[in-house]
Amino acid sequence: MSDDRSATSGLTKEERLWAVLCHLSTFISIFFLANIVVPLIIWMLKRDQSEFIRDQGKEVLNFQISILLYLVISAALTVVLIGIPLLLAVVVFHIVMSIIGAIKAYDGVAYRYPLTIRFL
């Protein structure tokens, strides 16, 4: 096994780095759907180079699309006031889960986000 590969996961540092970037790229901006566009670009560019990046990129995209859907539903529910705490909950959930996903990817573990709708 080369020095570049993790002893526990068998993945290269580069594979783990790109997977981490997929998870963390969601913090770039929720505006203009950059939280979906940036992971999509990474996934499209790197998916053929690594099964791990393909898997984690797809997972991040599914999670971001799900989060967008939850935000839209929460925003619509602000009319009846329940949407305000839901919006806050979705934002906190997004931040915490993205950080956990990045940490898991760095460790070479394929992370599955909870409450994610599998679109891809």
C-alpha positions in Angstrom: 0.0 0.0 0.0 1.4 3.4 -0.9 2.1 6.1 1.6 -0.7 8.1 0.1 -3.4 5.7 1.1 -5.1 5.5 4.4 -4.5 2.3 6.3 -8.1 2.1 7.5 -10.1 3.0 4.4 -7.7 2.2 1.5 -8.5 5.6 0.0 -6.0 8.2 -1.2 -5.6 11.5 0.5 -6.8 13.1 -2.8 -10.0 11.0 -2.8 -10.8 11.9 0.8 -10.0 15.6 0.1 -12.4 15.8 -2.9 -15.1 14.1 -0.8 -14.5 16.5 2.0 -14.7 19.4 -0.4 -18.1 18.1 -1.7 -19.5 18.2 1.8 -18.0 21.6 2.8 -18.7 23.3 -0.6 -22.3 23.5 0.5 -21.4 26.4 2.8 -20.4 28.6 -0.1 -23.8 30.0 -0.4 -27.4 29.0 -0.4 -28.1 31.9 -2.7 -28.3 31.2 -6.4 -28.3 27.5 -5.6 -24.5 27.4 -5.2 -24.9 24.9 -2.5 -26.1 22.5 -5.3 -24.0 23.8 -8.2 -20.6 23.5 -6.6 -21.0 19.9 -5.4 -22.5 19.1 -8.8 -19.4 20.4 -10.6 -17.1 18.5 -8.3 -19.1 15.4 -8.7 -19.3 15.7 -12.5 -15.5 16.3 -12.8 -14.3 13.6 -10.3 -17.0 10.9 -10.4 -15.2 8.8 -13.0 -11.9 8.9 -11.0 -13.1 7.4 -7.8 -16.1 5.4 -6.6 -15.8 7.1 -3.2 -16.1 10.6 -4.7 -18.9 9.4 -7.0 -20.8 8.1 -4.0 -20.2 11.0 -1.6 -20.9 13.6 -4.4 -24.2 12.0 -5.1 -25.0 11.8 -1.4 -24.2 15.5 -1.0 -26.4 16.5 -4.0 -29.3 14.4 -2.7 -28.9 16.1 0.8 -28.7 19.6 -0.7 -31.8 19.1 -2.9 -33.6 17.7 0.2 -32.5 20.7 2.3 -33.7 23.1 -0.4 -37.1 21.4 -0.4 -37.3 21.5 3.4 -36.4 25.2 3.3 -39.1 26.0 0.7 -41.7 24.1 2.8 -40.6 25.8 6.0 -40.8 29.2 4.3 -44.3 28.5 3.1 -45.2 27.5 6.6 -44.1 30.9 8.0 -47.5 32.1 7.1 -48.9 30.0 10.0 -45.8 30.9 12.2 -44.6 27.3 12.6 -42.3 27.8 9.6 -40.0 30.2 11.6 -38.7 27.5 14.1 -38.7 25.0 11.2 -36.5 27.3 9.2 -34.1 27.6 12.1 -34.1 23.9 12.6 -33.4 23.1 9.0 -30.5 25.6 8.9 -28.9 24.2 12.1 -29.5 20.6 10.8 -27.8 21.5 7.5 -24.7 23.0 9.2 -24.3 20.2 11.7 -24.9 17.4 9.2 -22.5 18.9 6.6 -19.7 19.2 9.2 -20.3 15.6 10.2 -20.3 14.5 6.6 -17.0 16.3 6.0 -15.4 14.7 9.0 -16.6 11.2 8.0 -15.3 11.7 4.4 -11.9 12.8 5.8 -11.8 9.6 7.8 -12.6 7.7 4.5 -16.1 6.7 5.7 -19.0 6.8 3.2 -21.5 9.0 5.1 -25.3 8.8 4.6 -27.2 11.9 5.6 -30.4 11.4 7.6 -33.7 12.6 6.3 -32.3 12.7 2.7 -34.6 12.0 -0.2 -32.7 9.9 -2.8 -33.2 11.8 -6.1 -30.1 10.6 -7.9 
